């Protein structure tokens, strides 16, 4: 899990959301779903700080 330091106001939420998607792909979290025959998996990376949030999505 990627977490930014709460005090780091300069953390780039966009980059953190992209990193979350990279982690999903690198750790192959969708493997079990794909092995059961599911063909469409929606992957979502979310980064937030306070009331600000960025959501990135990918689909295999």
N, C-alpha and C positions, 0 to 999 in steps of 0.2 A: 504494500500500500504506500502510495506517495503522499506525504504530508508536508506542507510548508510550515515553517516556523511562524507561529501566530504573530510574532512581533516584526516579522520581515514584511513590511508594507510594499517592498519593491518586487516581491515574487510575481512572476509573470503567469497569471492564471491560464492563459492560452497555452503556454508551453507545458504547464503542469497537467492540463487536460490531455494534451497529446502524449505526454509521458505515461499517463494512465492507460491510454489505448495501446501504447507500445508494450506495457507490462502484460496486458491481456493477451496480446499476440505472442510475446516471448515465453510466457508461462503456459501457453496453450490451454487457457481456461475453458475453451469451447470444445475440446477434444471429446469429452464424454458425451456431450450433446450430439456431436457429429457422428460418433460411433453408434449411436442409437438410431440413426437414420434421419435426424433433423437436418434439413438442408439450408434453412435460413436462420442465422444467429445474428442478432443485433448487438453490437458491442458499444458500450457507452462509457466515456471517460468524463468525470466531473471534477472540477476544481472550484473551490469557493473560499471566500474570505469575507466574513461579515455578511452583508446583504448582496455582495457581488458574487456572481457565479458564471462559469463558462462550461458548456456542455459540448463535447465532441462525440460524434458517432461514426461507426464503421459497420459494414455488413459484409459477410463472406459470401 
